[in-house]
Amino acid sequence: EGTIVAREIRRLVAVSGLSQRQFAALAGTSAPRLSTYVNGLVTPSASMMVRFTRVSERAQERARRERGSSA
C-alpha cells in the first residue's frame, strides 16, 4: 500500500509542474518530509493526501490559465 501512495504523491507532484520544494511549501510541509512520502518511507495522513491533491489541482489550473493568457 505504501508504494501505491508514494506513486500517487509522485504523480501529483509531477503533474503540478512544481518542484518538490515548492509543492511541499504550498502543502504546508517541509521538503524533507515530502521526500519521506515520495519515497514511501512514511505514509501521509488522509488530510495530508487531500492537501497534496488540492495543491496539485491548483497548480495545474494556474498553469492552464497562464498558457491560455499567453496564446
PDB file of N, CA, C and O in Angstrom, chain B, residues numbered from 101:
ATOM      1  N   GLU B 101       0.832  -1.203   0.000  1.00  0.00           N
ATOM      2  CA  GLU B 101       0.000   0.000   0.000  1.00  0.00           C
ATOM      3  C   GLU B 101       0.866   1.252   0.000  1.00  0.00           C
ATOM      4  O   GLU B 101       0.579   2.206  -0.724  1.00  0.00           O
ATOM      5  N   GLY B 102       1.908   1.256   0.796  1.00  0.00           N
ATOM      6  CA  GLY B 102       2.793   2.415   0.854  1.00  0.00           C
ATOM      7  C   GLY B 102       3.348   2.812  -0.499  1.00  0.00           C
ATOM      8  O   GLY B 102       3.481   3.996  -0.806  1.00  0.00           O
ATOM      9  N   THR B 103       3.670   1.811  -1.307  1.00  0.00           N
ATOM     10  CA  THR B 103       4.226   2.131  -2.618  1.00  0.00           C
ATOM     11  C   THR B 103       3.169   2.741  -3.536  1.00  0.00           C
ATOM     12  O   THR B 103       3.497   3.586  -4.369  1.00  0.00           O
ATOM     13  N   ILE B 104       1.905   2.328  -3.399  1.00  0.00           N
ATOM     14  CA  ILE B 104       0.823   2.912  -4.197  1.00  0.00           C
ATOM     15  C   ILE B 104       0.637   4.375  -3.797  1.00  0.00           C
ATOM     16  O   ILE B 104       0.485   5.244  -4.655  1.00  0.00           O
ATOM     17  N   VAL B 105       0.650   4.636  -2.508  1.00  0.00           N
ATOM     18  CA  VAL B 105       0.508   6.010  -2.017  1.00  0.00           C
ATOM     19  C   VAL B 105       1.691   6.850  -2.488  1.00  0.00           C
ATOM     20  O   VAL B 105       1.503   7.970  -2.962  1.00  0.00           O
ATOM     21  N   ALA B 106       2.886   6.329  -2.365  1.00  0.00           N
ATOM     22  CA  ALA B 106       4.081   7.058  -2.803  1.00  0.00           C
ATOM     23  C   ALA B 106       4.012   7.362  -4.298  1.00  0.00           C
ATOM     24  O   ALA B 106       4.367   8.458  -4.732  1.00  0.00           O
ATOM     25  N   ARG B 107       3.558   6.393  -5.074  1.00  0.00           N
ATOM     26  CA  ARG B 107       3.442   6.584  -6.526  1.00  0.00           C
ATOM     27  C   ARG B 107       2.441   7.699  -6.831  1.00  0.00           C
ATOM     28  O   ARG B 107       2.676   8.519  -7.718  1.00  0.00           O
ATOM     29  N   GLU B 108       1.337   7.728  -6.105  1.00  0.00           N
ATOM     30  CA  GLU B 108       0.336   8.772  -6.314  1.00  0.00           C
ATOM     31  C   GLU B 108       0.887  10.144  -5.930  1.00  0.00           C
ATOM     32  O   GLU B 108       0.620  11.127  -6.621  1.00  0.00           O
ATOM     33  N   ILE B 109       1.635  10.224  -4.862  1.00  0.00           N
ATOM     34  CA  ILE B 109       2.236  11.511  -4.472  1.00  0.00           C
ATOM     35  C   ILE B 109       3.226  11.966  -5.532  1.00  0.00           C
ATOM     36  O   ILE B 109       3.248  13.142  -5.895  1.00  0.00           O
ATOM     37  N   ARG B 110       4.044  11.049  -6.032  1.00  0.00           N
ATOM     38  CA  ARG B 110       4.987  11.404  -7.113  1.00  0.00           C
ATOM     39  C   ARG B 110       4.229  11.928  -8.333  1.00  0.00           C
ATOM     40  O   ARG B 110       4.656  12.889  -8.973  1.00  0.00           O
ATOM     41  N   ARG B 111       3.103  11.288  -8.648  1.00  0.00           N
ATOM     42  CA  ARG B 111       2.297  11.716  -9.796  1.00  0.00           C
ATOM     43  C   ARG B 111       1.746  13.123  -9.556  1.00  0.00           C
ATOM     44  O   ARG B 111       1.800  13.976 -10.441  1.00  0.00           O
ATOM     45  N   LEU B 112       1.216  13.356  -8.352  1.00  0.00           N
ATOM     46  CA  LEU B 112       0.652  14.674  -8.037  1.00  0.00           C
ATOM     47  C   LEU B 112       1.703  15.773  -8.145  1.00  0.00           C
ATOM     48  O   LEU B 112       1.429  16.853  -8.669  1.00  0.00           O
ATOM     49  N   VAL B 113       2.896  15.497  -7.650  1.00  0.00           N
ATOM     50  CA  VAL B 113       3.980  16.485  -7.745  1.00  0.00           C
ATOM     51  C   VAL B 113       4.350  16.700  -9.215  1.00  0.00           C
ATOM     52  O   VAL B 113       4.513  17.839  -9.654  1.00  0.00           O
ATOM     53  N   ALA B 114       4.482  15.626  -9.964  1.00  0.00           N
ATOM     54  CA  ALA B 114       4.897  15.726 -11.373  1.00  0.00           C
ATOM     55  C   ALA B 114       3.901  16.538 -12.196  1.00  0.00           C
ATOM     56  O   ALA B 114       4.293  17.449 -12.925  1.00  0.00           O
ATOM     57  N   VAL B 115       2.615  16.211 -12.081  1.00  0.00           N
ATOM     58  CA  VAL B 115       1.626  16.922 -12.907  1.00  0.00           C
ATOM     59  C   VAL B 115       1.401  18.355 -12.442  1.00  0.00           C
ATOM     60  O   VAL B 115       0.844  19.165 -13.182  1.00  0.00           O
ATOM     61  N   SER B 116       1.826  18.674 -11.224  1.00  0.00           N
ATOM     62  CA  SER B 116       1.663  20.045 -10.725  1.00  0.00           C
ATOM     63  C   SER B 116       2.602  21.004 -11.449  1.00  0.00           C
ATOM     64  O   SER B 116       2.323  22.199 -11.549  1.00  0.00           O
ATOM     65  N   GLY B 117       3.715  20.475 -11.953  1.00  0.00           N
ATOM     66  CA  GLY B 117       4.704  21.326 -12.596  1.00  0.00           C
ATOM     67  C   GLY B 117       5.579  22.071 -11.605  1.00  0.00           C
ATOM     68  O   GLY B 117       6.402  22.895 -12.003  1.00  0.00           O
ATOM     69  N   LEU B 118       5.412  21.790 -10.314  1.00  0.00           N
ATOM     70  CA  LEU B 118       6.179  22.453  -9.266  1.00  0.00           C
ATOM     71  C   LEU B 118       7.379  21.601  -8.871  1.00  0.00           C
ATOM     72  O   LEU B 118       7.396  20.392  -9.101  1.00  0.00           O
ATOM     73  N   SER B 119       8.371  22.235  -8.281  1.00  0.00           N
ATOM     74  CA  SER B 119       9.460  21.470  -7.685  1.00  0.00           C
ATOM     75  C   SER B 119       8.944  20.840  -6.398  1.00  0.00           C
ATOM     76  O   SER B 119       7.915  21.265  -5.872  1.00  0.00           O
ATOM     77  N   GLN B 120       9.636  19.841  -5.889  1.00  0.00           N
ATOM     78  CA  GLN B 120       9.220  19.241  -4.627  1.00  0.00           C
ATOM     79  C   GLN B 120       9.233  20.272  -3.510  1.00  0.00           C
ATOM     80  O   GLN B 120       8.371  20.256  -2.632  1.00  0.00           O
ATOM     81  N   ARG B 121      10.208  21.164  -3.544  1.00  0.00           N
ATOM     82  CA  ARG B 121      10.300  22.201  -2.512  1.00  0.00           C
ATOM     83  C   ARG B 121       9.084  23.139  -2.563  1.00  0.00           C
ATOM     84  O   ARG B 121       8.482  23.446  -1.534  1.00  0.00           O
ATOM     85  N   GLN B 122       8.733  23.590  -3.782  1.00  0.00           N
ATOM     86  CA  GLN B 122       7.562  24.464  -3.944  1.00  0.00           C
ATOM     87  C   GLN B 122       6.289  23.728  -3.514  1.00  0.00           C
ATOM     88  O   GLN B 122       5.451  24.280  -2.800  1.00  0.00           O
ATOM     89  N   PHE B 123       6.159  22.486  -3.955  1.00  0.00           N
ATOM     90  CA  PHE B 123       4.978  21.681  -3.655  1.00  0.00           C
ATOM     91  C   PHE B 123       4.825  21.514  -2.148  1.00  0.00           C
ATOM     92  O   PHE B 123       3.737  21.692  -1.601  1.00  0.00           O
ATOM     93  N   ALA B 124       5.923  21.170  -1.484  1.00  0.00           N
ATOM     94  CA  ALA B 124       5.895  20.980  -0.035  1.00  0.00           C
ATOM     95  C   ALA B 124       5.460  22.259   0.672  1.00  0.00           C
ATOM     96  O   ALA B 124       4.628  22.218   1.578  1.00  0.00           O
ATOM     97  N   ALA B 125       6.019  23.391   0.262  1.00  0.00           N
ATOM     98  CA  ALA B 125       5.683  24.662   0.901  1.00  0.00           C
ATOM     99  C   ALA B 125       4.197  24.970   0.763  1.00  0.00           C
ATOM    100  O   ALA B 125       3.555  25.392   1.725  1.00  0.00           O
ATOM    101  N   LEU B 126       3.653  24.760  -0.424  1.00  0.00           N
ATOM    102  CA  LEU B 126       2.238  25.040  -0.646  1.00  0.00           C
ATOM    103  C   LEU B 126       1.338  24.067   0.112  1.00  0.00           C
ATOM    104  O   LEU B 126       0.213  24.410   0.475  1.00  0.00           O
ATOM    105  N   ALA B 127       1.833  22.862   0.347  1.00  0.00           N
ATOM    106  CA  ALA B 127       1.055  21.859   1.083  1.00  0.00           C
ATOM    107  C   ALA B 127       1.213  22.014   2.592  1.00  0.00           C
ATOM    108  O   ALA B 127       0.540  21.330   3.363  1.00  0.00           O
ATOM    109  N   GLY B 128       2.091  22.903   3.006  1.00  0.00           N
ATOM    110  CA  GLY B 128       2.270  23.142   4.434  1.00  0.00           C
ATOM    111  C   GLY B 128       3.150  22.116   5.120  1.00  0.00           C
ATOM    112  O   GLY B 128       2.973  21.818   6.301  1.00  0.00           O
ATOM    113  N   THR B 129       4.110  21.573   4.364  1.00  0.00           N
ATOM    114  CA  THR B 129       5.064  20.636   4.956  1.00  0.00           C
ATOM    115  C   THR B 129       6.462  21.010   4.486  1.00  0.00           C
ATOM    116  O   THR B 129       6.625  21.925   3.679  1.00  0.00           O
ATOM    117  N   SER B 130       7.455  20.313   4.983  1.00  0.00           N
ATOM    118  CA  SER B 130       8.829  20.611   4.569  1.00  0.00           C
ATOM    119  C   SER B 130       9.224  19.727   3.390  1.00  0.00           C
ATOM    120  O   SER B 130       8.629  18.674   3.160  1.00  0.00           O
ATOM    121  N   ALA B 131      10.224  20.165   2.656  1.00  0.00           N
ATOM    122  CA  ALA B 131      10.730  19.362   1.544  1.00  0.00           C
ATOM    123  C   ALA B 131      11.265  18.007   2.030  1.00  0.00           C
ATOM    124  O   ALA B 131      11.000  16.990   1.391  1.00  0.00           O
ATOM    125  N   PRO B 132      12.012  17.968   3.146  1.00  0.00           N
ATOM    126  CA  PRO B 132      12.472  16.651   3.624  1.00  0.00           C
ATOM    127  C   PRO B 132      11.311  15.714   4.000  1.00  0.00           C
ATOM    128  O   PRO B 132      11.371  14.508   3.761  1.00  0.00           O
ATOM    129  N   ARG B 133      10.269  16.285   4.587  1.00  0.00           N
ATOM    130  CA  ARG B 133       9.113  15.453   4.955  1.00  0.00           C
ATOM    131  C   ARG B 133       8.412  14.948   3.696  1.00  0.00           C
ATOM    132  O   ARG B 133       8.032  13.779   3.628  1.00  0.00           O
ATOM    133  N   LEU B 134       8.240  15.813   2.705  1.00  0.00           N
ATOM    134  CA  LEU B 134       7.630  15.383   1.439  1.00  0.00           C
ATOM    135  C   LEU B 134       8.446  14.250   0.839  1.00  0.00           C
ATOM    136  O   LEU B 134       7.888  13.295   0.299  1.00  0.00           O
ATOM    137  N   SER B 135       9.756  14.355   0.931  1.00  0.00           N
ATOM    138  CA  SER B 135      10.637  13.314   0.398  1.00  0.00           C
ATOM    139  C   SER B 135      10.365  11.957   1.046  1.00  0.00           C
ATOM    140  O   SER B 135      10.419  10.927   0.374  1.00  0.00           O
ATOM    141  N   THR B 136      10.070  11.952   2.356  1.00  0.00           N
ATOM    142  CA  THR B 136       9.778  10.671   3.016  1.00  0.00           C
ATOM    143  C   THR B 136       8.495  10.061   2.464  1.00  0.00           C
ATOM    144  O   THR B 136       8.368   8.840   2.378  1.00  0.00           O
ATOM    145  N   TYR B 137       7.540  10.920   2.089  1.00  0.00           N
ATOM    146  CA  TYR B 137       6.291  10.426   1.500  1.00  0.00           C
ATOM    147  C   TYR B 137       6.520   9.923   0.075  1.00  0.00           C
ATOM    148  O   TYR B 137       6.057   8.846  -0.301  1.00  0.00           O
ATOM    149  N   VAL B 138       7.243  10.721  -0.709  1.00  0.00           N
ATOM    150  CA  VAL B 138       7.522  10.385  -2.109  1.00  0.00           C
ATOM    151  C   VAL B 138       8.284   9.058  -2.220  1.00  0.00           C
ATOM    152  O   VAL B 138       8.066   8.279  -3.148  1.00  0.00           O
ATOM    153  N   ASN B 139       9.169   8.822  -1.265  1.00  0.00           N
ATOM    154  CA  ASN B 139       9.983   7.606  -1.291  1.00  0.00           C
ATOM    155  C   ASN B 139       9.341   6.428  -0.564  1.00  0.00           C
ATOM    156  O   ASN B 139       9.945   5.360  -0.460  1.00  0.00           O
ATOM    157  N   GLY B 140       8.127   6.615  -0.064  1.00  0.00           N
ATOM    158  CA  GLY B 140       7.397   5.523   0.568  1.00  0.00           C
ATOM    159  C   GLY B 140       7.911   5.144   1.949  1.00  0.00           C
ATOM    160  O   GLY B 140       7.586   4.070   2.456  1.00  0.00           O
ATOM    161  N   LEU B 141       8.709   6.009   2.561  1.00  0.00           N
ATOM    162  CA  LEU B 141       9.232   5.711   3.897  1.00  0.00           C
ATOM    163  C   LEU B 141       8.188   5.965   4.971  1.00  0.00           C
ATOM    164  O   LEU B 141       8.163   5.300   6.007  1.00  0.00           O
ATOM    165  N   VAL B 142       7.318   6.949   4.703  1.00  0.00           N
ATOM    166  CA  VAL B 142       6.255   7.316   5.626  1.00  0.00           C
ATOM    167  C   VAL B 142       4.979   7.463   4.812  1.00  0.00           C
ATOM    168  O   VAL B 142       5.008   7.997   3.703  1.00  0.00           O
ATOM    169  N   THR B 143       3.859   6.993   5.352  1.00  0.00           N
ATOM    170  CA  THR B 143       2.567   7.166   4.695  1.00  0.00           C
ATOM    171  C   THR B 143       1.880   8.378   5.304  1.00  0.00           C
ATOM    172  O   THR B 143       1.688   8.440   6.519  1.00  0.00           O
ATOM    173  N   PRO B 144       1.508   9.346   4.466  1.00  0.00           N
ATOM    174  CA  PRO B 144       0.872  10.551   4.999  1.00  0.00           C
ATOM    175  C   PRO B 144      -0.551  10.272   5.476  1.00  0.00           C
ATOM    176  O   PRO B 144      -1.166   9.276   5.095  1.00  0.00           O
ATOM    177  N   SER B 145      -1.055  11.161   6.306  1.00  0.00           N
ATOM    178  CA  SER B 145      -2.448  11.073   6.750  1.00  0.00           C
ATOM    179  C   SER B 145      -3.377  11.346   5.575  1.00  0.00           C
ATOM    180  O   SER B 145      -2.963  11.866   4.539  1.00  0.00           O
ATOM    181  N   ALA B 146      -4.626  10.989   5.759  1.00  0.00           N
ATOM    182  CA  ALA B 146      -5.635  11.257   4.721  1.00  0.00           C
ATOM    183  C   ALA B 146      -5.756  12.759   4.477  1.00  0.00           C
ATOM    184  O   ALA B 146      -5.895  13.191   3.333  1.00  0.00           O
ATOM    185  N   SER B 147      -5.705  13.553   5.543  1.00  0.00           N
ATOM    186  CA  SER B 147      -5.830  15.005   5.361  1.00  0.00           C
ATOM    187  C   SER B 147      -4.639  15.564   4.579  1.00  0.00           C
ATOM    188  O   SER B 147      -4.801  16.497   3.793  1.00  0.00           O
ATOM    189  N   MET B 148      -3.452  15.004   4.786  1.00  0.00           N
ATOM    190  CA  MET B 148      -2.289  15.444   4.012  1.00  0.00           C
ATOM    191  C   MET B 148      -2.457  15.062   2.541  1.00  0.00           C
ATOM    192  O   MET B 148      -2.094  15.838   1.657  1.00  0.00           O
ATOM    193  N   MET B 149      -2.995  13.891   2.275  1.00  0.00           N
ATOM    194  CA  MET B 149      -3.240  13.489   0.881  1.00  0.00           C
ATOM    195  C   MET B 149      -4.225  14.447   0.215  1.00  0.00           C
ATOM    196  O   MET B 149      -4.060  14.793  -0.955  1.00  0.00           O
ATOM    197  N   VAL B 150      -5.239  14.871   0.947  1.00  0.00           N
ATOM    198  CA  VAL B 150      -6.193  15.845   0.406  1.00  0.00           C
ATOM    199  C   VAL B 150      -5.465  17.145   0.085  1.00  0.00           C
ATOM    200  O   VAL B 150      -5.708  17.744  -0.963  1.00  0.00           O
ATOM    201  N   ARG B 151      -4.577  17.590   0.969  1.00  0.00           N
ATOM    202  CA  ARG B 151      -3.812  18.812   0.712  1.00  0.00           C
ATOM    203  C   ARG B 151      -2.935  18.655  -0.527  1.00  0.00           C
ATOM    204  O   ARG B 151      -2.849  19.565  -1.351  1.00  0.00           O
ATOM    205  N   PHE B 152      -2.286  17.498  -0.655  1.00  0.00           N
ATOM    206  CA  PHE B 152      -1.455  17.248  -1.837  1.00  0.00           C
ATOM    207  C   PHE B 152      -2.287  17.330  -3.108  1.00  0.00           C
ATOM    208  O   PHE B 152      -1.871  17.936  -4.096  1.00  0.00           O
ATOM    209  N   THR B 153      -3.457  16.718  -3.077  1.00  0.00           N
ATOM    210  CA  THR B 153      -4.332  16.720  -4.253  1.00  0.00           C
ATOM    211  C   THR B 153      -4.750  18.140  -4.598  1.00  0.00           C
ATOM    212  O   THR B 153      -4.733  18.524  -5.768  1.00  0.00           O
ATOM    213  N   ARG B 154      -5.125  18.920  -3.597  1.00  0.00           N
ATOM    214  CA  ARG B 154      -5.561  20.305  -3.840  1.00  0.00           C
ATOM    215  C   ARG B 154      -4.426  21.171  -4.377  1.00  0.00           C
ATOM    216  O   ARG B 154      -4.633  21.970  -5.291  1.00  0.00           O
ATOM    217  N   VAL B 155      -3.248  21.019  -3.821  1.00  0.00           N
ATOM    218  CA  VAL B 155      -2.087  21.793  -4.302  1.00  0.00           C
ATOM    219  C   VAL B 155      -1.827  21.454  -5.769  1.00  0.00           C
ATOM    220  O   VAL B 155      -1.598  22.347  -6.586  1.00  0.00           O
ATOM    221  N   SER B 156      -1.861  20.181  -6.094  1.00  0.00           N
ATOM    222  CA  SER B 156      -1.604  19.752  -7.465  1.00  0.00           C
ATOM    223  C   SER B 156      -2.661  20.307  -8.416  1.00  0.00           C
ATOM    224  O   SER B 156      -2.334  20.814  -9.489  1.00  0.00           O
ATOM    225  N   GLU B 157      -3.925  20.209  -8.020  1.00  0.00           N
ATOM    226  CA  GLU B 157      -5.006  20.706  -8.878  1.00  0.00           C
ATOM    227  C   GLU B 157      -4.903  22.207  -9.089  1.00  0.00           C
ATOM    228  O   GLU B 157      -5.080  22.693 -10.205  1.00  0.00           O
ATOM    229  N   ARG B 158      -4.616  22.944  -8.018  1.00  0.00           N
ATOM    230  CA  ARG B 158      -4.494  24.414  -8.140  1.00  0.00           C
ATOM    231  C   ARG B 158      -3.324  24.790  -9.046  1.00  0.00           C
ATOM    232  O   ARG B 158      -3.438  25.697  -9.871  1.00  0.00           O
ATOM    233  N   ALA B 159      -2.210  24.096  -8.892  1.00  0.00           N
ATOM    234  CA  ALA B 159      -1.037  24.398  -9.722  1.00  0.00           C
ATOM    235  C   ALA B 159      -1.322  24.108 -11.195  1.00  0.00           C
ATOM    236  O   ALA B 159      -0.917  24.870 -12.073  1.00  0.00           O
ATOM    237  N   GLN B 160      -2.021  23.004 -11.458  1.00  0.00           N
ATOM    238  CA  GLN B 160      -2.359  22.674 -12.842  1.00  0.00           C
ATOM    239  C   GLN B 160      -3.306  23.715 -13.433  1.00  0.00           C
ATOM    240  O   GLN B 160      -3.153  24.117 -14.586  1.00  0.00           O
ATOM    241  N   GLU B 161      -4.288  24.149 -12.636  1.00  0.00           N
ATOM    242  CA  GLU B 161      -5.235  25.163 -13.096  1.00  0.00           C
ATOM    243  C   GLU B 161      -4.516  26.479 -13.382  1.00  0.00           C
ATOM    244  O   GLU B 161      -4.794  27.137 -14.384  1.00  0.00           O
ATOM    245  N   ARG B 162      -3.596  26.859 -12.504  1.00  0.00           N
ATOM    246  CA  ARG B 162      -2.826  28.091 -12.695  1.00  0.00           C
ATOM    247  C   ARG B 162      -2.020  28.005 -13.995  1.00  0.00           C
ATOM    248  O   ARG B 162      -1.970  28.966 -14.763  1.00  0.00           O
ATOM    249  N   ALA B 163      -1.394  26.855 -14.237  1.00  0.00           N
ATOM    250  CA  ALA B 163      -0.598  26.675 -15.453  1.00  0.00           C
ATOM    251  C   ALA B 163      -1.481  26.759 -16.698  1.00  0.00           C
ATOM    252  O   ALA B 163      -1.077  27.335 -17.707  1.00  0.00           O
ATOM    253  N   ARG B 164      -2.687  26.184 -16.629  1.00  0.00           N
ATOM    254  CA  ARG B 164      -3.613  26.260 -17.771  1.00  0.00           C
ATOM    255  C   ARG B 164      -4.010  27.708 -18.049  1.00  0.00           C
ATOM    256  O   ARG B 164      -4.052  28.132 -19.204  1.00  0.00           O
ATOM    257  N   ARG B 165      -4.301  28.466 -16.988  1.00  0.00           N
ATOM    258  CA  ARG B 165      -4.679  29.872 -17.161  1.00  0.00           C
ATOM    259  C   ARG B 165      -3.527  30.662 -17.769  1.00  0.00           C
ATOM    260  O   ARG B 165      -3.743  31.491 -18.653  1.00  0.00           O
ATOM    261  N   GLU B 166      -2.306  30.413 -17.302  1.00  0.00           N
ATOM    262  CA  GLU B 166      -1.148  31.142 -17.819  1.00  0.00           C
ATOM    263  C   GLU B 166      -0.908  30.810 -19.286  1.00  0.00           C
ATOM    264  O   GLU B 166      -0.582  31.692 -20.081  1.00  0.00           O
ATOM    265  N   ARG B 167      -1.070  29.537 -19.643  1.00  0.00           N
ATOM    266  CA  ARG B 167      -0.919  29.161 -21.053  1.00  0.00           C
ATOM    267  C   ARG B 167      -1.994  29.832 -21.900  1.00  0.00           C
ATOM    268  O   ARG B 167      -1.718  30.302 -23.004  1.00  0.00           O
ATOM    269  N   GLY B 168      -3.201  29.875 -21.390  1.00  0.00           N
ATOM    270  CA  GLY B 168      -4.305  30.483 -22.121  1.00  0.00           C
ATOM    271  C   GLY B 168      -4.111  31.965 -22.356  1.00  0.00           C
ATOM    272  O   GLY B 168      -4.453  32.471 -23.425  1.00  0.00           O
ATOM    273  N   SER B 169      -3.568  32.673 -21.374  1.00  0.00           N
ATOM    274  CA  SER B 169      -3.396  34.116 -21.495  1.00  0.00           C
ATOM    275  C   SER B 169      -2.213  34.478 -22.382  1.00  0.00           C
ATOM    276  O   SER B 169      -2.129  35.601 -22.880  1.00  0.00           O
ATOM    277  N   SER B 170      -1.288  33.522 -22.585  1.00  0.00           N
ATOM    278  CA  SER B 170      -0.123  33.827 -23.418  1.00  0.00           C
ATOM    279  C   SER B 170      -0.340  33.432 -24.873  1.00  0.00           C
ATOM    280  O   SER B 170       0.508  33.687 -25.728  1.00  0.00           O
ATOM    281  N   ALA B 171      -1.477  32.811 -25.145  1.00  0.00           N
ATOM    282  CA  ALA B 171      -1.754  32.350 -26.530  1.00  0.00           C
ATOM    283  C   ALA B 171      -2.250  33.499 -27.396  1.00  0.00           C
ATOM    284  O   ALA B 171      -2.532  33.304 -28.578  1.00  0.00           O
TER     285      ALA B 171
END
